[in-house]
Structure formats: structure tokens, C-alpha cells
């Protein structure tokens, strides 16, 4: 949680200083995002082989859209 003191200090900053704070925070957030995937680590990848229910839902959604013939090239 952000302290009230910090918020008060931020409000006292001029526009240039506020932009500098934004730049610092966005840079830090970008760095944190870049460090989400660690080199050499292994990660589970989902693959839809057994997603028959999801496939059925998608097929029904496509069938409802009568304006486009999605199945014309499947024959």
C-alpha cells in the first residue's frame, strides 16, 4: 500500500519531476517483466490436444456466423 506521505510528496513535484518519476517506474516495471523468463529454466507449455470441449465451443461459435463460410476450403 502506498503511504499517504509518499502521495503528498509526489503531489508537490512539478510536472517535469512527475514525468521523471513516471519514467523511473515504467523502466523498473519493464525490467521486472523482462526478468519473468529465466535463461535455462524450463516452463510448462499448454497444448490443446485434449481440449475437446473448447474445440466444440469454438466450432459452434463459427457455425453461428452464417456470413462467412469458414468450412469452404476444408473439403
Buried (B, 14 or more C-beta within 10 A) or exposed (E): EEEEEEEEEEEEEEEEEEEEEEEEEEEEEEEEEEEEEEEEEEEEEEEEEEEEEEEEEEEEEEEEEEEEEEEEEEE
